[in-house]
């Protein structure tokens, strides 16, 4: 009996111990405490924004993360080493991971004065030293202006460029109406002549319904055909030859950026974007993107794939906001491959749409979404230029501080119509610490490297 009693007592004590430990462990989680054995991960990043209970950083792969943390002591633009628990999710507005420790330090530079955080093996990396040297000669106002691709104004274009020194102008059909080749060449030459740094001169010469140059019969006897028409008549060889002819014409006129091709996948004729798309499935659209980018190389005109992350069946964002409800898996499978094919072929620039893609970021249009830009930088490995669609479009025109949000989201170039308001908004954000000078300089640095890679900077060193 005594033996049985002792065994029973031991069992009761063991059970009591397990219950006690279970309650203790549960209480520790309720109180936000973690065991000393909880796994932590380290990250080195740059501070992008500091709010009362938020910290936003950008890591060495250009991925942007926001953490919930109270009372963080860090200056925007500083380096930060973070120790956190859990795993990161690039598609979350605010990470579930918790920061358990952090340390800040000043930004380090190399022997040429270039921030070491900017140095990667990106598509323009051979021109980083030249870009860094040019950047040191520039004022902060000039660095801010490099980020702006401005809609060519009806009046005062030369004077505005003299004052602000924009990164570039984007032109529409009205800007070429009635002009002959020599007049267009003279217009572009005058603009370059007043620029301390050669400007980007951009058009949407997609072919079909969107043509800015070939809408003028003085510049081409007929409009460039749409990608659908070309493919139907001559396959990818016709696409290649069209790209070469188009590039030669644009370069001859002094235009160095084409805001094309449209690589959105659309096979439904009722889609808004169908008329401008290739009109084929993912695989053929990917081949189309690759063909255009490869054919454009060495001809003096950079091509810009659009509209990331794929327009889908969404309505026209010129007039209001649109919501894309497709699953993330659908987008990855059907819409991203054409962009990836173009990137792999050496694509230099990508334009982001204003659609709100709910399964990537339900809170922001793609153009203002760090999560969307994270997909482009991280998942697709893009190291080139990211630009917004025009921020004057209805989908984003009423959003407060859209220009600043676009920079914080990860865009290099901001396309705007009201250039004075855009410039002043960025400058104010730099002065009040919302935007750090280091972030402005990083974007300007990449734009300068792009311009050097295009051969523009050698033509115009003032």
C-alpha positions as CSV (number, residue, x, y, z in Angstrom):
1,X,0.0,0.0,0.0
2,X,2.8,2.4,0.9
3,X,4.5,1.8,-2.5
4,X,1.2,2.5,-4.3
5,X,0.7,5.6,-2.2
6,X,4.2,6.9,-3.1
7,X,3.7,6.3,-6.8
8,X,0.4,8.1,-6.8
9,X,1.9,11.0,-4.9
10,X,4.7,11.3,-7.4
11,X,2.2,11.3,-10.3
12,X,0.1,14.1,-8.7
13,X,3.3,16.2,-8.1
14,X,4.4,15.7,-11.7
15,X,1.0,16.7,-13.1
16,X,1.0,19.8,-10.8
17,X,4.4,20.7,-12.1
18,X,3.3,20.5,-15.7
19,X,0.3,22.6,-15.0
20,X,2.4,25.2,-13.3
21,X,4.9,25.4,-16.1
22,X,2.1,25.6,-18.7
23,X,0.5,28.5,-16.9
24,X,3.9,30.3,-16.5
25,X,4.7,29.9,-20.2
26,X,1.2,31.1,-21.2
27,X,1.5,34.1,-18.9
28,X,4.9,35.0,-20.3
29,X,3.5,35.1,-23.9
30,X,0.5,37.2,-22.7
31,X,2.9,39.7,-21.1
32,X,4.9,40.0,-24.4
33,X,7.9,38.2,-22.9
34,X,10.0,35.8,-24.9
35,X,12.3,33.0,-23.7
36,X,16.0,33.7,-23.8
37,X,16.1,30.9,-26.4
38,X,13.7,32.6,-28.8
39,X,15.5,32.9,-32.2
40,X,16.4,36.4,-33.4
41,X,17.6,37.6,-36.8
42,X,19.8,40.6,-37.6
43,X,19.3,43.1,-40.4
44,X,21.3,46.1,-41.6
45,X,19.3,48.8,-43.2
46,X,18.8,52.6,-43.7
47,X,16.1,54.5,-41.8
48,X,13.5,55.9,-44.2
49,X,10.9,57.2,-41.7
50,X,10.3,57.5,-38.0
51,X,6.9,57.9,-36.5
52,X,5.6,57.8,-32.9
53,X,5.0,54.1,-33.1
54,X,6.5,53.1,-36.4
55,X,9.9,52.6,-37.9
56,X,10.4,52.2,-41.7
57,X,13.7,51.0,-43.1
58,X,15.2,49.9,-46.4
59,X,17.6,46.9,-46.4
60,X,20.6,46.3,-48.7
61,X,18.3,44.7,-51.3
62,X,16.2,47.8,-51.5
63,X,13.3,46.1,-49.7
64,X,11.2,48.4,-47.4
65,X,9.8,47.2,-44.1
66,X,7.8,48.9,-41.4
67,X,7.9,47.8,-37.8
68,X,5.7,48.7,-34.9
69,X,7.9,50.1,-32.1
70,X,7.3,52.8,-29.6
71,X,9.7,55.7,-28.9
72,X,12.4,54.6,-31.3
73,X,15.5,56.9,-31.3
74,X,16.8,57.0,-34.8
75,X,17.5,59.7,-37.4
76,X,16.1,59.4,-40.9
77,X,18.9,58.5,-43.2
78,X,21.1,56.8,-40.6
79,X,22.3,53.2,-40.8
80,X,20.5,50.9,-38.3
81,X,21.3,47.4,-37.2
82,X,18.1,45.6,-36.1
83,X,17.7,42.4,-34.1
84,X,14.2,41.0,-34.5
85,X,12.1,37.9,-33.7
86,X,10.0,36.0,-36.2
87,X,10.0,36.3,-40.0
88,X,9.5,39.2,-42.3
89,X,6.8,39.5,-44.9
90,X,7.5,42.0,-47.7
91,X,3.8,42.2,-48.5
92,X,2.7,43.4,-45.0
93,X,2.2,47.1,-44.3
94,X,3.5,46.6,-40.8
95,X,5.6,43.5,-39.8
96,X,4.4,41.0,-37.2
97,X,8.1,40.6,-36.2
98,X,9.2,42.5,-33.1
99,X,12.3,44.5,-32.8
100,X,14.2,43.4,-29.6
101,X,17.3,45.5,-30.1
102,X,18.7,48.1,-32.5
103,X,21.8,50.3,-32.9
104,X,22.3,53.2,-35.2
105,X,25.4,54.6,-36.9
106,X,26.3,57.2,-39.5
107,X,26.2,56.4,-43.2
108,X,29.6,55.1,-44.4
109,X,31.1,56.2,-47.7
110,X,33.8,54.8,-50.0
111,X,37.0,56.5,-51.2
112,X,34.9,58.4,-53.8
113,X,32.4,59.7,-51.3
114,X,29.7,57.3,-52.4
115,X,27.5,55.8,-49.7
116,X,28.4,52.1,-49.4
117,X,24.7,51.3,-49.0
118,X,24.1,52.4,-52.6
119,X,26.7,50.0,-54.1
120,X,25.4,46.9,-55.6
121,X,25.9,44.8,-58.8
122,X,23.0,46.5,-60.5
123,X,22.5,47.2,-64.2
124,X,24.2,50.6,-64.0
125,X,27.0,49.7,-61.6
126,X,29.8,50.4,-64.1
127,X,28.8,54.0,-63.9
128,X,28.5,54.5,-60.2
129,X,31.9,56.2,-59.8
130,X,31.0,58.8,-62.5
131,X,27.6,59.3,-60.9
132,X,29.1,59.8,-57.5
133,X,31.5,62.4,-58.6
134,X,28.8,64.3,-60.5
135,X,26.5,64.1,-57.4
136,X,29.0,65.8,-55.2
137,X,28.9,68.9,-57.5
138,X,25.2,69.3,-57.2
139,X,23.0,71.3,-54.9
140,X,20.2,69.7,-53.0
141,X,17.7,71.5,-55.2
142,X,19.3,70.1,-58.3
143,X,19.2,66.6,-56.7
144,X,15.5,66.9,-56.0
145,X,14.8,68.1,-59.5
146,X,16.5,65.0,-61.0
147,X,13.7,62.9,-59.5
148,X,11.0,64.8,-61.6
149,X,9.9,63.7,-65.1
150,X,7.7,66.7,-65.9
151,X,4.9,66.9,-68.4
152,X,6.0,69.4,-71.1
153,X,4.2,72.6,-70.3
154,X,2.3,74.6,-73.0
155,X,4.4,77.7,-72.2
156,X,7.6,78.5,-70.5
157,X,9.2,75.1,-70.9
158,X,12.8,76.5,-71.4
159,X,12.5,79.0,-68.5
160,X,11.2,76.3,-66.1
161,X,14.0,74.0,-67.0
162,X,16.6,76.7,-66.5
163,X,15.2,77.4,-63.1
164,X,14.6,73.9,-61.8
165,X,16.9,71.6,-63.9
166,X,14.4,68.7,-64.0
167,X,15.5,65.2,-64.6
168,X,13.4,65.3,-67.8
169,X,10.3,66.1,-69.8
170,X,7.6,63.8,-71.1
171,X,6.0,64.9,-74.4
172,X,2.5,64.3,-75.8
173,X,1.1,64.5,-79.4
174,X,0.1,68.1,-79.0
175,X,3.7,69.1,-78.4
176,X,4.6,67.9,-81.9
177,X,1.5,69.0,-83.9
178,X,2.4,70.5,-87.2
179,X,6.1,70.4,-86.6
180,X,8.6,69.1,-89.1
181,X,11.7,67.0,-88.1
182,X,14.1,70.0,-87.9
183,X,11.7,71.9,-85.6
184,X,11.5,68.9,-83.2
185,X,15.2,68.5,-83.3
186,X,15.7,72.2,-82.5
187,X,13.2,72.0,-79.6
188,X,15.1,69.1,-78.0
189,X,18.5,70.7,-78.6
190,X,17.4,74.0,-76.9
191,X,16.2,72.1,-73.9
192,X,19.4,70.1,-73.6
193,X,21.4,73.3,-74.1
194,X,19.9,75.0,-71.0
195,X,20.4,71.8,-68.8
196,X,23.4,71.5,-66.6
197,X,22.8,67.7,-66.7
198,X,21.3,66.2,-69.9
199,X,17.6,65.6,-69.5
200,X,15.5,62.6,-70.3
201,X,13.2,63.3,-73.2
202,X,10.3,60.8,-73.1
203,X,7.2,59.9,-75.1
204,X,4.6,57.2,-75.2
205,X,5.2,55.7,-78.7
206,X,3.5,52.4,-78.1
207,X,2.0,52.0,-81.5
208,X,-1.7,51.7,-82.4
209,X,-4.0,54.0,-80.4
210,X,-1.1,55.6,-78.3
211,X,1.4,57.4,-80.6
212,X,2.9,60.8,-79.8
213,X,5.4,61.1,-82.7
214,X,3.9,59.1,-85.6
215,X,0.5,60.9,-85.0
216,X,2.2,63.7,-86.9
217,X,2.4,62.8,-90.7
218,X,5.3,65.3,-91.0
219,X,7.4,63.0,-88.8
220,X,6.2,59.6,-90.2
221,X,4.0,58.9,-93.1
222,X,1.8,56.6,-91.1
223,X,1.2,55.8,-87.4
224,X,3.2,52.9,-85.9
225,X,1.1,49.8,-85.8
226,X,0.0,48.2,-82.6
227,X,1.8,45.2,-81.3
228,X,-1.2,43.0,-82.1
229,X,-1.2,44.1,-85.8
230,X,2.6,43.6,-86.1
231,X,2.4,40.1,-84.6
232,X,-0.5,39.1,-86.8
233,X,1.3,40.3,-89.9
234,X,4.8,39.1,-89.3
235,X,5.3,37.6,-85.8
236,X,8.2,38.5,-83.6
237,X,10.4,39.4,-86.5
238,X,8.0,42.2,-87.3
239,X,8.1,43.3,-83.7
240,X,11.9,43.4,-83.7
241,X,12.0,45.4,-87.0
242,X,9.4,47.8,-85.7
243,X,11.3,48.4,-82.5
244,X,14.5,49.2,-84.4
245,X,12.8,51.6,-86.8
246,X,10.9,53.3,-83.9
247,X,14.1,53.7,-81.9
248,X,16.0,55.1,-84.9
249,X,13.3,57.7,-85.5
250,X,13.0,58.7,-81.9
251,X,16.8,59.0,-81.5
252,X,17.1,61.1,-84.7
253,X,14.5,63.5,-83.2
254,X,16.4,63.8,-79.9
255,X,14.1,61.6,-77.8
256,X,15.9,59.2,-75.6
257,X,13.1,57.3,-73.6
258,X,10.1,55.5,-74.9
259,X,7.4,54.8,-72.3
260,X,6.7,51.4,-73.9
261,X,6.2,48.5,-74.3
262,X,2.9,47.7,-72.6
263,X,3.6,44.2,-71.3
264,X,0.3,43.8,-69.4
265,X,-1.3,40.4,-70.1
266,X,-4.8,40.9,-71.5
267,X,-6.7,38.5,-73.7
268,X,-10.3,39.8,-73.0
269,X,-11.4,42.4,-75.5
270,X,-13.6,44.0,-72.9
271,X,-10.6,44.9,-70.7
272,X,-9.6,48.6,-70.7
273,X,-6.0,47.7,-71.4
274,X,-6.7,45.1,-74.1
275,X,-6.5,47.6,-76.9
276,X,-3.0,48.7,-75.9
277,X,-1.7,45.2,-74.9
278,X,-0.1,42.5,-76.9
279,X,-3.4,40.6,-76.6
280,X,-1.8,37.2,-76.0
281,X,-1.3,35.0,-72.9
282,X,1.6,35.1,-70.5
283,X,4.1,33.1,-72.4
284,X,3.8,35.0,-75.7
285,X,3.7,38.3,-73.9
286,X,6.9,37.4,-72.1
287,X,8.5,36.7,-75.5
288,X,7.2,40.0,-76.7
289,X,8.8,41.9,-73.8
290,X,12.1,40.1,-74.4
291,X,12.0,40.8,-78.1
292,X,11.4,44.6,-77.7
293,X,14.0,45.1,-75.0
294,X,16.7,43.1,-76.9
295,X,15.9,44.9,-80.2
296,X,16.2,48.3,-78.5
297,X,19.7,47.9,-77.2
298,X,22.4,50.1,-78.6
299,X,20.1,52.5,-80.5
300,X,20.0,55.4,-78.0
301,X,16.5,55.0,-76.7
302,X,15.6,53.3,-73.4
303,X,12.3,51.4,-73.2
304,X,10.1,51.4,-70.2
305,X,7.9,48.3,-69.4
306,X,4.5,49.1,-68.0
307,X,2.2,48.9,-66.0
308,X,3.7,46.9,-63.1
309,X,2.5,44.6,-61.5
310,X,0.2,44.0,-64.5
311,X,-2.9,46.0,-65.3
312,X,-5.3,43.0,-65.4
313,X,-8.9,43.9,-66.2
314,X,-9.0,47.1,-64.2
315,X,-10.6,50.3,-65.3
316,X,-8.9,53.5,-66.5
317,X,-6.9,55.1,-63.7
318,X,-6.8,58.4,-65.5
319,X,-10.3,59.2,-64.1
320,X,-10.4,57.5,-60.7
321,X,-9.2,54.7,-58.4
322,X,-9.4,51.1,-59.3
323,X,-9.2,48.0,-57.1
324,X,-7.6,44.8,-58.4
325,X,-9.0,41.8,-56.5
326,X,-6.9,39.1,-58.1
327,X,-5.0,36.7,-55.9
328,X,-1.3,37.1,-55.4
329,X,-0.7,33.7,-56.9
330,X,-2.6,34.7,-60.0
331,X,-0.4,37.8,-60.4
332,X,2.8,35.9,-59.9
333,X,1.8,33.2,-62.3
334,X,0.2,35.3,-65.1
335,X,1.4,38.9,-64.8
336,X,4.9,39.0,-63.5
337,X,6.7,36.8,-66.1
338,X,6.6,39.4,-68.9
339,X,8.3,41.9,-66.6
340,X,10.8,39.2,-65.5
341,X,11.6,38.4,-69.2
342,X,12.2,42.1,-69.9
343,X,14.4,42.5,-66.9
344,X,16.5,39.4,-67.8
345,X,16.9,40.9,-71.3
346,X,18.4,44.1,-69.8
347,X,15.3,46.3,-69.2
348,X,16.4,49.6,-67.8
349,X,13.1,51.1,-66.6
350,X,9.7,50.0,-65.3
351,X,6.6,52.2,-64.8
352,X,4.2,51.3,-61.9
353,X,0.4,51.6,-62.3
354,X,-2.0,53.4,-60.0
355,X,-4.2,50.3,-59.5
356,X,-4.7,49.2,-55.8
357,X,-3.8,45.6,-55.8
358,X,-5.5,44.3,-52.7
359,X,-3.6,41.1,-52.3
360,X,-0.3,42.9,-52.3
361,X,-1.3,46.2,-50.6
362,X,-5.0,47.0,-49.9
363,X,-4.2,50.4,-48.5
364,X,-2.2,52.1,-51.3
365,X,-2.2,52.4,-55.1
366,X,0.6,50.3,-56.5
367,X,2.6,53.5,-57.4
368,X,2.6,54.5,-53.7
369,X,3.0,51.0,-52.2
370,X,6.3,49.9,-50.7
371,X,5.0,46.3,-50.9
372,X,4.6,46.5,-54.6
373,X,8.0,47.9,-55.1
374,X,9.4,45.2,-52.8
375,X,8.0,42.6,-55.2
376,X,9.8,44.3,-58.1
377,X,13.1,44.7,-56.3
378,X,13.2,41.5,-54.4
379,X,11.2,38.9,-56.3
380,X,12.1,40.0,-59.8
381,X,15.6,41.3,-58.8
382,X,15.2,44.6,-60.7
383,X,18.0,47.1,-60.2
384,X,17.0,49.7,-62.8
385,X,14.8,52.7,-62.7
386,X,11.3,52.6,-61.2
387,X,9.0,55.4,-62.1
388,X,5.4,56.3,-61.3
389,X,2.7,56.9,-63.8
390,X,1.6,60.6,-63.8
391,X,0.6,61.7,-60.3
392,X,-2.0,64.0,-61.9
393,X,-4.1,61.1,-62.9
394,X,-7.5,60.7,-61.1
395,X,-6.5,57.6,-59.2
396,X,-4.0,59.5,-57.0
397,X,-4.5,63.2,-57.7
398,X,-6.5,63.7,-54.4
399,X,-4.1,61.8,-52.2
400,X,-2.2,64.1,-49.7
401,X,1.6,64.2,-50.1
402,X,1.4,61.7,-53.0
403,X,4.8,62.9,-54.3
404,X,6.5,62.2,-50.9
405,X,4.7,58.9,-50.5
406,X,5.9,57.9,-54.0
407,X,9.5,58.5,-53.0
408,X,9.1,56.6,-49.7
409,X,7.5,53.7,-51.6
410,X,10.6,53.1,-53.6
411,X,10.2,55.1,-56.9
412,X,13.3,56.7,-58.4
413,X,11.5,59.0,-60.8
414,X,8.2,60.8,-60.1
415,X,6.1,61.7,-63.2
416,X,4.3,65.0,-62.5
417,X,2.3,67.8,-64.2
418,X,2.4,70.4,-61.5
419,X,6.2,70.6,-61.2
420,X,6.3,73.6,-58.8
421,X,4.0,71.9,-56.3
422,X,5.9,68.6,-56.6
423,X,9.3,70.2,-56.2
424,X,8.2,72.3,-53.2
425,X,6.6,69.3,-51.5
426,X,9.8,67.3,-51.7
427,X,11.9,70.2,-50.6
428,X,9.6,70.8,-47.6
429,X,9.7,67.1,-46.7
430,X,13.5,67.2,-46.7
431,X,13.6,70.3,-44.6
432,X,11.3,68.9,-41.9
433,X,12.9,65.5,-41.9
434,X,10.1,63.5,-43.5
435,X,12.5,62.7,-46.3
436,X,16.2,62.3,-45.6
437,X,18.8,63.9,-47.9
438,X,20.4,60.5,-48.2
439,X,17.3,59.1,-49.8
440,X,17.1,61.9,-52.3
441,X,20.7,61.5,-53.1
442,X,20.4,57.8,-53.6
443,X,17.6,58.2,-56.2
444,X,19.5,61.0,-58.0
445,X,22.6,58.8,-57.9
446,X,20.8,56.0,-59.7
447,X,19.3,58.4,-62.2
448,X,22.7,59.9,-63.0
449,X,24.2,56.4,-63.4
450,X,21.4,55.6,-65.9
451,X,22.1,58.8,-67.8
452,X,25.8,57.9,-67.9
453,X,25.0,54.4,-69.1
454,X,22.9,55.9,-71.9
455,X,25.8,58.1,-73.0
456,X,23.9,61.3,-72.3
457,X,26.3,62.7,-69.7
458,X,29.2,62.8,-72.1
459,X,27.3,65.0,-74.5
460,X,26.5,67.7,-72.0
461,X,29.0,68.4,-69.2
462,X,28.4,72.0,-68.0
